[in-house]
Amino acid sequence: MTRQRRTDGSAGDVDYGEIGSSYARYRQPDPTIAAQILAALGNARKVLNVGAGAGSYEPSDREVTAVEPSASMRGQRPAHLTRAIDAVAEDLPFPDNSFDAAMASVTVHQWSDLEQGLAEMRRVTRGPVVLLVCDPERMQDYWLNDYIPEVRAVEASRFPAIARLTAGLGGDVEVQPVPIPLDCHDGFNEAYYGRPEAFLDPEARLACSSWSLVPEAAVERFVRELSRDLESGTWDARYGQLRTQPFFVGPLRLITAWRD
């Protein structure tokens, strides 16, 4: 699928200049997830972050080079992080083997040419390539699908299959589930598995781009039905155990690939 760069430079199927203003507030890096990414990066000192967004999960103890095509996302990066370079995954402006490791956090579904982007990450990286992704085959295994299947269908259609990602990376590849803590700081959809009230906040919803890709009527229906079931106790009768469940293992996966 060919995607045009948007007015703010966004390279995917949504314009982060329009919907991305709340990302820095709602999409904070979660320490549990960050620790898993850091472990995958190993002892790499020079790290490339592709599709870096507002800087979530960039390690603070490494030399990080960030690449981000969206001006809105680059503008939301905290002052303590390095300025991001305006570039896309498919055309990384670096020589071969420039970095000890490369990472990409929930961004591969926005690339116009997945295989080219993966090849570029591999080209400029000496060591591991680490991807935080979602498995589209696990999208329906979540209560949100019972209320607004349109969002989950959109997400499943956007994320590439795990097998396609591992094939594109090549080499020695490991795929790990990423457990999501109950108090997850990163406001993606599964982060609120035990805090359903968060979905009633429109800015929290828009911090997940899939909500901008479904009809407004579906979102209005969702808000109406979830509000009703929270007030009546129906949601808690069905899913209330999630309010105290320490972790939720959903579609989030960490892929680490090393050269042969």
Legacy VTK file of the C-alpha trace (Angstrom):
# vtk DataFile Version 3.0
C-alpha trace
ASCII
DATASET POLYDATA
POINTS 260 float
0.000 0.000 0.000
1.401 3.381 -1.048
1.015 6.130 1.544
1.610 9.819 1.005
3.408 11.954 3.571
0.938 14.244 5.342
1.082 17.986 5.829
3.199 17.635 8.987
5.392 14.970 7.420
3.567 11.947 8.864
4.265 8.975 6.628
1.449 6.614 7.618
-2.308 6.331 7.307
-3.103 9.030 9.878
-2.050 12.673 10.139
-0.357 13.126 13.496
-0.498 16.857 12.963
-4.252 16.542 13.497
-4.531 13.826 16.150
-1.103 13.699 17.785
-1.298 16.669 20.156
-2.062 14.490 23.193
0.548 11.790 22.551
3.223 13.180 24.851
0.751 13.311 27.762
-0.970 9.970 27.312
1.788 7.853 25.768
4.391 7.907 28.508
6.896 5.035 28.527
5.941 2.298 30.955
8.849 1.151 33.170
8.021 -2.554 32.864
7.908 -2.437 29.078
10.967 -0.176 28.954
12.982 -2.693 30.985
12.149 -5.457 28.509
13.240 -3.280 25.575
16.428 -2.251 27.361
17.301 -5.888 28.008
16.810 -6.674 24.313
19.195 -3.864 23.336
21.886 -5.548 25.393
25.117 -3.590 25.832
24.657 -1.470 22.697
25.958 2.067 23.160
24.919 3.719 19.886
21.197 3.146 19.303
18.975 4.213 16.418
15.286 4.806 17.155
13.185 4.660 13.981
9.720 6.233 14.019
10.733 7.675 17.358
7.618 9.786 17.910
7.765 11.806 21.121
10.606 9.649 22.438
8.909 6.839 24.340
11.239 3.995 25.302
14.436 5.700 24.174
17.098 4.577 26.659
18.533 7.447 28.680
21.900 5.781 29.265
22.850 5.337 25.595
23.799 7.545 22.650
20.486 7.669 20.768
19.829 8.916 17.255
16.112 9.408 16.603
14.340 9.436 13.238
10.763 10.757 13.004
8.947 12.091 9.895
6.091 13.830 11.745
6.751 17.453 12.724
4.042 17.188 15.391
5.770 14.222 17.014
9.223 15.805 16.769
7.844 18.919 18.451
6.585 16.932 21.435
9.927 15.388 22.294
11.055 16.418 25.805
13.974 18.831 26.048
16.288 16.224 27.564
16.100 14.040 24.440
18.101 14.609 21.280
16.385 16.366 18.384
14.885 13.872 15.957
15.954 13.758 12.318
13.227 14.241 9.710
13.457 10.976 7.782
11.535 7.772 7.097
12.409 4.156 7.813
12.595 3.290 4.124
15.426 5.773 3.475
17.658 6.106 6.518
20.365 8.758 5.994
23.223 6.806 7.577
26.146 4.689 6.335
26.148 0.921 6.726
26.764 -0.426 10.227
26.478 2.983 11.894
24.766 1.751 15.079
25.254 -0.957 17.677
21.486 -1.565 17.802
18.271 -0.214 16.337
14.766 -0.054 17.758
11.279 0.779 16.510
8.360 1.091 18.909
4.836 0.463 17.556
5.594 2.167 14.260
6.097 -0.500 11.571
2.402 -0.389 10.628
2.921 3.222 9.486
5.687 2.438 6.997
4.918 2.619 3.277
7.249 -0.299 2.453
7.720 -2.669 5.379
10.416 -4.848 3.854
12.429 -1.828 2.710
12.214 -0.291 6.178
13.365 -3.502 7.832
16.198 -3.859 5.323
17.302 -0.288 6.059
17.306 -0.937 9.804
19.380 -4.038 9.245
21.736 -2.212 6.865
22.681 0.530 9.336
22.886 -1.742 12.393
25.756 -3.945 13.523
23.879 -5.661 16.345
20.281 -6.388 17.324
17.209 -4.856 15.744
14.400 -4.587 18.321
10.760 -4.066 17.362
7.829 -3.452 19.687
4.793 -4.542 17.681
1.278 -5.944 17.956
0.253 -9.380 16.747
-2.859 -8.895 14.569
-3.995 -12.447 15.309
-4.488 -11.542 18.986
-6.517 -8.348 18.532
-9.875 -9.935 19.259
-8.738 -11.421 22.586
-9.696 -8.361 24.580
-12.955 -7.060 26.060
-12.752 -3.880 23.964
-13.650 -6.026 20.972
-17.054 -6.709 22.569
-17.860 -2.989 22.579
-16.217 -1.577 19.462
-15.019 -4.344 17.137
-14.435 -1.696 14.480
-11.351 -0.440 16.335
-9.906 -3.904 16.759
-10.602 -4.761 13.111
-8.795 -1.606 12.005
-5.829 -2.439 14.220
-5.683 -6.015 12.983
-5.696 -4.812 9.377
-2.879 -2.311 9.967
-0.311 -4.415 11.805
1.777 -6.821 9.722
1.837 -10.495 10.632
4.607 -11.571 12.981
5.838 -14.068 10.393
6.252 -11.284 7.840
8.294 -9.223 10.302
10.585 -12.083 11.250
11.108 -12.994 7.595
11.927 -9.385 6.751
14.492 -9.136 9.529
16.161 -12.481 8.856
18.973 -13.866 10.958
18.379 -15.242 14.447
14.991 -13.947 15.645
13.257 -14.152 19.035
9.603 -13.198 19.645
8.552 -12.506 23.247
5.142 -11.608 24.691
5.108 -8.258 26.478
3.022 -8.381 29.696
1.129 -5.147 30.317
0.931 -3.985 33.961
-2.351 -2.880 35.500
-1.072 0.669 36.028
0.524 0.875 32.584
1.758 4.426 31.900
1.591 4.051 28.128
-1.917 4.808 26.896
-2.359 2.291 24.099
-5.645 0.420 24.016
-4.592 -2.611 26.071
-3.116 -0.350 28.771
-6.630 0.235 30.083
-7.594 -3.415 30.361
-8.516 -2.940 34.040
-9.364 0.778 33.892
-12.273 0.989 31.440
-13.282 4.498 32.523
-10.195 5.820 30.722
-11.841 5.088 27.383
-14.484 7.726 28.115
-11.802 10.423 27.756
-11.745 11.487 24.073
-8.112 12.611 24.260
-7.080 9.250 25.674
-8.832 7.546 22.784
-7.140 9.744 20.182
-3.740 8.908 21.653
-4.338 5.589 19.859
-4.496 6.392 16.163
-6.908 3.556 15.323
-9.769 5.508 16.922
-9.409 8.178 14.240
-9.956 5.565 11.509
-13.426 4.337 12.510
-16.774 6.082 11.935
-17.730 8.660 14.551
-21.080 6.895 14.943
-19.264 3.758 16.141
-17.317 5.784 18.702
-20.504 7.456 19.947
-22.165 4.046 20.284
-19.164 2.764 22.211
-19.176 5.679 24.667
-22.903 5.337 25.199
-22.834 1.573 25.792
-19.700 1.516 27.953
-21.027 4.399 30.082
-24.298 2.524 30.560
-22.576 -0.742 31.519
-20.185 0.934 33.933
-23.039 2.708 35.662
-25.203 -0.431 35.866
-22.351 -2.706 36.946
-22.647 -4.876 33.839
-19.017 -4.315 32.840
-17.787 -5.302 36.289
-19.993 -8.375 36.354
-18.360 -9.550 33.121
-14.818 -8.306 33.418
-14.389 -6.977 36.956
-11.556 -9.411 37.767
-9.366 -7.377 35.417
-9.428 -4.433 37.833
-7.041 -6.311 40.119
-5.241 -8.557 37.610
-1.551 -7.556 37.846
-0.713 -8.143 34.169
-2.487 -8.686 30.889
-0.821 -10.585 28.057
-2.467 -9.380 24.878
-1.149 -8.754 21.352
1.977 -6.764 22.310
5.181 -8.523 21.231
8.897 -7.762 21.315
10.885 -9.011 18.330
14.667 -9.116 18.555
16.761 -10.062 15.536
20.497 -10.633 15.357
22.614 -11.131 12.275
23.619 -14.693 11.402
LINES 1 261
260 0 1 2 3 4 5 6 7 8 9 10 11 12 13 14 15 16 17 18 19 20 21 22 23 24 25 26 27 28 29 30 31 32 33 34 35 36 37 38 39 40 41 42 43 44 45 46 47 48 49 50 51 52 53 54 55 56 57 58 59 60 61 62 63 64 65 66 67 68 69 70 71 72 73 74 75 76 77 78 79 80 81 82 83 84 85 86 87 88 89 90 91 92 93 94 95 96 97 98 99 100 101 102 103 104 105 106 107 108 109 110 111 112 113 114 115 116 117 118 119 120 121 122 123 124 125 126 127 128 129 130 131 132 133 134 135 136 137 138 139 140 141 142 143 144 145 146 147 148 149 150 151 152 153 154 155 156 157 158 159 160 161 162 163 164 165 166 167 168 169 170 171 172 173 174 175 176 177 178 179 180 181 182 183 184 185 186 187 188 189 190 191 192 193 194 195 196 197 198 199 200 201 202 203 204 205 206 207 208 209 210 211 212 213 214 215 216 217 218 219 220 221 222 223 224 225 226 227 228 229 230 231 232 233 234 235 236 237 238 239 240 241 242 243 244 245 246 247 248 249 250 251 252 253 254 255 256 257 258 259
